[in-house]
Amino acid sequence: MSQLRSLVEGLEFSVSFTTRLPRGSEEDGREYHFTTREDFERMMAADEFLESAEVFGNYYGTARSALEHAESAGKDLLLDIDVQGAVQVMHKLPAAVSIFILPPSPEVLERRLRNRSEAEHMTNEEVIERRLREAKSELDRIWEYKYALVNDQLDVAVQELASIVRSERGERDGAEEIAKSCLTSTPAEKLSKALESFKARGTGL
């Protein structure tokens, strides 16, 4: 998200709340706002979350105050959230721009999960396998999103994200053509190939 913000002005990134423990070099208030389950449930009861979900035994959520702060600053809010939370946001805020980001294949997803686990010194085969299985239910809902892009090359994916933001803002600088190629209503060849690779492995549509 930092790369996207360097390309497009007027974006604010929302730091989610979570009840899981910090990993590796994570810091409170940077990657997440780390909180207790009791405090998270208190915030849910007070309707303080724009979206919230329980994922692999831990709560994650976006505070409504993050959106309010971005709006007061005249900025667009970026959310990096899972499918459960995204569906909630799409229902509550129909004008929200939804973008599904997926890896090019289940093999790449597995490699990225393993690399991240090793970097955090928390390699857990059960967790990795569970996340791979979870990919199926997430991919099943890709057509609910307005856009989808395949993160095979980071610089290309960031450019596509930037083009979607600029196009949605109504900027006419060529971004609309790139954004159009990412629409789920007319899936591009790269997206179709990625989905087929998950289907072939038995973890896809």
Secondary structure, DSSP 8 states (H G I E B T S, - for coil): -HHHHHHSSSEEE---EESS---TT--BTTTBEE--HHHHHHHHHTT-EEEEEEETTEEEEEEHHHHHHHHHTT-EEE----HHHHHHHHHH-TTS--EEEE-SSHHHHHHHHHHHHHHTT---HHHHHHHHHHHHHHHTTGGGSSEEEE-SSHHHHHHHHHHHHHHHTT--SSHHHHHHTTBTTS--HHHHHHHHHHHHHTS--
